[in-house]
């Protein structure tokens, strides 16, 4: 992942609280212990997922300006935490910049892996930082056929499907969860491309999707067996 980040959509997608709560519900059981969030951006996912159950939360962000915004936001509006629990730590850099030997119980990539050229190498590095029993989690955009100028504009190298994400399984880890999310979002995208053809979606478009479409997907996805969706979620475990 390069710095500075050239996408400008983070502030707009920060309004998608319902979506973050939805995919977060699929990760909740794995987000325990010492958590590392790679590519934390301005902290929208951090704020949605860090709920005080974790022992610690570390935000790793390659873009110094985004990391500064994240740090300021966490100081201005602290997240829930248990007595004695430290504030989330914000580190500017990538995995190699962490202290040698530092390990985590959970490592999380939310809409980040698609920005990294060597995604397989990235996940191998992440796996090396994972403690026994720990979880490596990825949420990413799904389906090459949904790749649009919007993806290119914000630096997406690719979108994923089950096969391509499964192929990234790092040595020593077992893929335990692999599912598509937001089936209704696929229908919306195919119908009018409101979100995917814009240079950057508007706040109004994001709010419409988040408040009207995501609730439909919450009901539809399990009925479809999580076999359709415009996002894909994977969890690997170290034995």
N, C-alpha and C positions, 0 to 999 in steps of 0.2 A: 504494500500500500504506500503510495507516494504522498508527500506533503509539499505544498498545501493542498487541501482537498478542493477540487474544482467544481463540485456539485453545489447547487444553491437551494436544494429542496428540503434541507433538514428542518428549517423553521416552519415550513408548510406542513410537513408530515408530523411535526410535533403535536398537531391538533388531532391526530388519530388515536385518541386515548382508548376508544373501544376496541380497536384492532390490537393494540398492545396488550390490553387486558385479556383478549381472546387467545393470542398465541402464548401469552404468559401462563395461562391456565394449563397449557400442555407441557410447560417446563417447570412448573412449581415444585414438584417433588425432587427435581435434580438441582435446584438452585439453593444449595445448602452449604454450610461450611465456609471456606474461603473461596470467594468467587472472583474470577477475572473476566472482565468484559472488554473484548478487543474491538477497537474502532468505536469508542463510546460516543464520539461526536459531541453534540451539545447536551447530551444526557437525557434525551427523551425516554429511551428504553430503560436507562438507569432508574429514573424516577418512577417508572411504571412497575419495575420488577424488584427493586431493592426494597424489601418490606420489613426489615428488622429481624427476620428469622436467621439471616446469614451471620456468621462469625465476623466476616470482613468482606468488603467489596472494593476491588481495585479496578479503576477505569484506565485503560491504555488507549491513548489517542495520538496518532502520528502528527496531526496538524496542531501546531502550537497555539494558533488563534482560537481554534475550537476548544482545545483543552483549557485555555484561559477562561472562555465563556462557561464551560462546564464547571470549573472550580468556583467561579464567582457565583454561579447559580446554586451550587450546593451549599455555599456559605450563606447566601441570602435566604434560601428556603431549605433548611436541613431536612433530610429524609428521616423516617421512623427508624429508631434503633433501640436496642435493649440497653439497660444500664451497663455502663462500662464498655460498650461497643464503640470502636473507633469510627470517626467520620470516613466516608468513602475516600480512598486515596486516588489522586489523579496523576498519572505518569505520562509525560510526553515521549513518544517513541513507539517501537514495535517490540515483538517478542524477544529479539536478541538484546534489547536494551534493559531487560529485567535482570536482576541480580542472579548470578549463576546459582543453580540449585533451588531457586525459588519455585515452589510447587503450589497447586491449587486443587480444591475438591470439585470445582466446576469452572469450565471455560466456555464463554458465550460469544457468538458472532451473530449480530442482528443486522441483516442487510449490509454486510461487510464483505463476505467472502467473494462475492461477484466482482468486487473492485480490485481484487488481488490477482496479479498475473499468474503466479505460481501457487495456485490454491492447494494443490496436493502437498507441496513443500510446507506451506503455512500450517496445514493441519498436522503434518508430522511434527513440526516444532511445537505446536500446541499440545499434542499427545505426550511429548517428552516432559511437559510441565504438569502432567496430570497425576494425582496421587492414586493409589490403588482404590478401586471402587468409585472413582470420580467419573464425571460426565463431561463430554465435549458436545456442545449444542450449536446448531446452525439454523438460522431462519434466513431464507433467501428467495428471490423472485424465481418463479417457475416457468418452464416451457420456452424453448428457443423461438417457437412460432409466435410468441407474444413480445419478442424483442422489437423495440421501436426506436425512433430517433430520440425519444426521451431517455431510454436506457443509455444510448451512446453519449448523450449530452452530459450525463452525470457520471460517466466513467465506468459503466458496466462492461466487463469483458465478456460476460455470458449470462444466461439464465440456466437453471438446472431442471433436470427431471430425475426420476427415481434412479435410473441406471447411472447417470453421470455423477450423482451425489454418492451413491453406493460405492462407485469405483474409487472414491477418495478415502475410503476407510483406512486409517493409519494402522500400521503393524501394531499388534498388541491390544487393539481395541475391537469391540464387538458392536455392530450396529443394532440397537434395540428398538428404535422408533424411526419410522420413515413415512411421512404422510403429507398429503397436500392439504392446504387450508384455503378458504375463501372461494368456494365454488361459485357463489353468486357474483363475485368480483370478476370471474372469467366471463360470465354472461354479459356483464356490464361492459367489459372491455371489448368483447366481440360486437356488441350492439352499437356502440357509439365512440369508443376510443377516447372518451373524455379525459381519462387520467393518463393515457399512454402516449398520445400524440402531442400533447402540449409540451412546449419547451420546459415549463414547470407547471404542474397542476396548481389551480388556485385554492385558496383556503376554503372557499365555498364548495368546490368539487370534493375536496378531501372530507369535509364535514358531511356532505351528502353520502359519500361512500361509507364513512365511519358510522354514521348514525342510522342509515337506512339499509345499506347493503350488508355490512358485517353482521348485524343481528340475524339476517336471513341465513347467512353462511353458518352461523353458530348452530342453527337448527338443521340446515341442509347437509353440512359436511358429514356428520355421523351417519345420516341416512344413506349417503353415498359411499360409506366405508372409507372416507378420506382419500378417495381415488381421483378427485378433481379439485382444482384450486389454482389461483394465480400466484400462490406462495407455497414453498415446500419447507418442511421442518424435519430435521434429523437429530437424533441423539445417539451418541456412541458411549460405551462404558468400558473402563479399564477393569479387568478382572482382579 
